[in-house]
Amino acid sequence: MRMMVSALALAALVGGVGHAATFVQKDTATLRALDKITGRSTDIDVKVGEPVVFGSLKVELQVCYQTPPEEAPESAAFLKIASTQPVAVETMEAAVDAEDVETVSEDNPELFSGWMYASSPGLSALEHPVYDIWVIRCAAPEPVKLAPRPSEEDAEFE
């Protein structure tokens, strides 16, 4: 039922009557995580299939879609968020970089599994007493810049 409501909401957000948005699949999502206790927010880049630990949450990106620049901006990401064993950290950077934690068991349940939309963060939100997480955008990795090839003139001088 939740998936059907999310799908209908996505259609309403990006579609409208007679107009369908075009989505492009991306492999990275930028999420914003808020620690409600300290009031600090942190942007987290998550790649598809590479879970990230933030505090006591493990965030896994399944897929991320972004509309092209010529259309109304919208990002939609399918996320799985699970509780982990609490990680003792001193800084927000340490919370993002934490690794090797236990997840999804009777003691550490899955807290969220579904679509999140950048334009409507409250539509399908993580319900957690300490953390809020929402989608900012989807992106592809930056293209790799190749070193320039030596020209024929440069080869003559060597």
N, C-alpha and C positions, 0 to 999 in steps of 0.2 A: 504494500500500500504506500509506504514511504517513498519507494522508487517512482511509483506512478505520479504521486503528487509532485516530486522533484522534476520529473520529466515534463509535466504539464506547466509547472512554474517556469522552467527554462524556455519552453515554447512561447509562453506569454511574454517573458522578458525580452526575448530577442526576435520574436516573430511579429505578431500582429497579423491582421487579416490580409492575405495576399502577399505577404513579404516574409521570406525565410532567410535568416542569417546564415552566412557561410562560416563554418568553423574550420580552423586549421589545427591539426594536432601538433603539440609541442612536447618537448621532453623534460622541461624544467618548470617548476612553479615557484614563485616568490610568495611566501606566506608571512603574515605578521602575527607574532605571538605576544600576548600580553600577560605578564605576571601581575595578577590582581593584588597581591600582597605588597609588592614593592612599587607598583605603578609603572614599571619599566616595560617598554615594548622593544622587540627585536625582530628584524627581518631575517627570514630563514629561506635559503634556496634549497629546494628539494628536487632531486632528479628521480624520474620514473624508475622504480625498482631498487632504489637506494634509500632505505629508511634513515630518518634523522631522529635523534633523541633530543628533546627539549625538556629540561627539568625532569619530571616524572612521567613524561609522555613520549611514546614512540610514534612518529608520524611517517606514514608511508603513502607516497603518491602512486596511484594506479594509472591515471591518464589525465591529461590537461589539454583543454581546447581554448583557443584564442580567436576572436574575430579579426579579419584583416584590417589594416589601417583605414581603408576607405569606408568601412561600416561602423556602426555604433559600437563603442568599446564594450567588450564583455569577455570575461574569462570564466571557465567552468572547470573545476577539478574534482575528480573522484578520489577521496582520501579515506584512509583507514587510520584511526588513532586509538592506541591502546595505552593502558596504564602500565607503568613499569615499577620495579622496585625503586624506591626513592634514591636519587643520586645526590650525594653530598657535594655541593659545588660552592665556590666562593664568588664567581663572577657569572654574568650572563653568557660570556663566550665559552666558559667551561660547561655550562648547561647545554649549549648547542653542540659542543664537541664531544660530549660524553658518549661512551661506547660500552659494549659488553654488558647489557642489562637484560634481565629476564622479562618476557612479555607474555601476554595472553594465557592466563591460567585462571584457576578459581580465585586466587588472590589478586590477580592483575587482569581484569576483564577488558574486552574491547569496548571503548567508550563511544566511538563514532565510526560509522561506515556509510558513506554516501557522497552526494554531490554538494559542493559549496560553490557559490557564485560571487564573483567580485562585486557586482553591482547591488547585490542584496545579501549582505552577510548575515542578517537575522533570519532569512528564509529557512536555512538549513544549517544550524549552528552546533558547535560542540558545547555540551552542557557539563561544565567542570567547575568545582568551587574555587580553584586557584588560577586556572589558565583559560584564556580565550585564544582561539586561533581562527584566522580568516584568510581568504585568498586575496592577493593583491593583483597578480598578473601571471600569465603563462608566457614562456619564452623558449626560444631555441638557443643552444650555446653559441657564443660568439664565434664567427668564422676564424679559422687559423690563418694567420698572415704568413705567407711564404717569403723567404728571403729573395730579393731580386736576383735574377739570373745574370751572370756577368755577360756583358755585351762583347761582340767580336773585337771591338776596338780595345777593350781592356785586355783581352787575351793576347793581342799583338805586342803589348808593352811588357809582358812577363817573360 
